[in-house]
Amino acid sequence: MPPSADLIVENASILTMDPDTPRAEAIAIKGGEIIAIADRATVLEHKGPGTRVIDAGRGSVVPGLIEAHMHLFAGAAELDHLQLMGIHGFDALCDAVRSYAAKRPDLSVLQAQGADYTILSATERVSRHHLDRILPDRPFVMAAPDHHTMWANTKALELAGLLRGKRLGPGNEIVMGDDGLASGELREGEAFGPL
């Protein structure tokens, strides 16, 4: 006699992740482990007097996909941003940004993501002056892949009221240039949030 399950989910559309049997209609669990995943009749052989049975109503059951740091809205919004992964060097950055800007003449602020910290070179950091040379007349910001740093041109800094700097909480920084104005590098959310 098969072992009794603690839980059976039946009448389901189960994605098993097993290439030999990609779908099943029922699953039996005992002690937090799967003991059967198959057709309803086979799985119900594991039903005992204390088994809890859930009718999934043909709903989907998928493996436990746990993502504890998801930024769903921001990730979806970024789908239309300029994607800079793999772009290296000033000329390549310039071409990508100008092409993107030309296709979106009505966007009030142009945004990019995936800008590597070494997008210009291993030794040169991006500044608002670089971005102003690329796009001087429209607000432009680009985010690092880790989303902990953004760079903005002068138009974007002016629009957000950040060009002259601002006091921020610990761990957040508007990097200031030698000229007493924001360099264009903004570290952490409090710094680039106004953008």
N, C-alpha and C positions, 0 to 999 in steps of 0.2 A: 504494500500500500504506500502511495507517495506521501511525503510529509505534508502536514497541514500548513497552509499559508496563513500569515497574519492578515494579509490584504490581497484581494483580487480586484483588478480593474478589468471589466469586460465591456463588450459592445463598443470597442474603441478602434481607432485607426492609429496604430502604434508604429512609430518609426524606430526600428531596432538598431540601426547603424551596423547591422551584420550583413555583409554583401550577399551571403547565401540565402538569407531570409530577411529581406529589407522591411517587410511589413508583417504585422501580427494583429489579431483582434482581441487578445487578452493577455494579461500579465499577472503572475503570482509572486508575492514578496513575503519573505520570512526573515525576521531579524535584520531588516534593512538591506537584504540581498535578494536579487532576483533568483527565484528557483524554477520558474517556468515562464516562457513567453512563446505563445503559439496560438492555435485556433481556440475558440471558446471551450469546446468539449474537453480538449486535452488539459487546459488550465484549470477547469472546474473539478478535475480529479483531485486537486489540492485543496478543495474546500472542506473545512472541518467545522465543528460546532462553534468555534470562536472566531472564525474567519469573517472579517468585514468585507463586504462585496459592494463595489461602486459600479453603477451603470454609467458609462461615459457618454451615452447617447450619441454614439458615432463621432464623438469629439476626438481631437488629436491628442496623442500622448507622445512626448519627445523626451530624450535623455535630459537629465538635469543640467541645463545650461545656466551656470551661475556667473554673473558678471557684476561685480561689486563696485565698479567705477565707471558706469556708462553715462555718457552725456548724450542722450538720445536726441534731444532737440538741436543742440549745437552740432552734432554730427550730421543730422539731416540738413541743417541750414548750410553746412559747408559743402554740400554736394555741388552747389553752383559756384563756389569760390574757385579762383585760379589755383590749380594744383601744381606746386613747385617741387615735388619730390623728383630727384634726379637732375634738377637744374643746377649748374655750377658755372660760375664766372659772371662778371658784370654784363657782358654782351648777351649771353643767353638769358639772363634775368630780364634785361631790357627788352629783348625781343618778345619774351613770354608776356610780360606785363603790358606792353604797348598793344600787342595783338588782342589780348583779353579786353583791354580798355576800349579798343576800336569796335569790338562786337557788342559792347554794353554802354552805349552813349548816355543812357538815361539813369544809370545807377548813380546814386548820390555819393556813396562811398564804395570804392573798389577794395575787395578783400581777397587775400591769398592765404593758403596754408601749406605746410610742409616745407617751409624755408629752412634749410639746414643752417646751423650756426656758422658753418664755414662756406656758405653759398658763394661768397666772393672769392675767398682763398683761405688757406689754413691760418693766415696771420692777420687778415683784415676783416674787421667787424662792419656790418651794415650800419649806416647812419642815415639820418634824414636827408643829408646832402646827396648821398647816392640815389636815394629814392626820388628826390627833387629833380635830379638830372634825368631820371627815367620818365617821371610823370609830375611835372611842376604845377599843373593847373587843376588837378582833381585830387580829392582826398584818397589816399591809398595806404592800406595797412597789410602786413603779412605776418603770419604766425609761424613759430617754430613747431616742429612735429610734436613736441611734448606739451604744447600749449601753455608753457610757463613764461614765454617771452614773445613779444610782438615788436615789430618795427613799423614806424609810421613816418610818412613824409610831412613836410611843414604844414601843408593844407589840412591834413588830418589832425595834427597836433593843435593847430589854431582852432579848428572846429570843435574839438573836445575840451578846449581851455587848458591844454597841458604844455604848451610851448614854453612857458616861463616856469614850469615845474609846479609841484604841489606837495604838501606834507602828506605822507601816507603812513599806514600802519607798518609794524615790523614785518620784514620779509618782502615788502613791495617797494619798487623803486622806479622812478623816472630818472634814467641816467642823464646827467647833465653834461653838456659839452664845455670846452674851454671858453666859449663865447658867452657863457651864463645862460644859455637856452638849452632846452631838451635836445639830446643827441639824436633822438628818434627811437632809442631802445627802451622798451618798457617791460619791466619784470614783474610778473604775477598779476593776478586779476584786478586788484585794486588800482594798479597803474594803468592797465589797458581797458578796464571796464567802460570808461566813458566813450571809448571809440565804438 
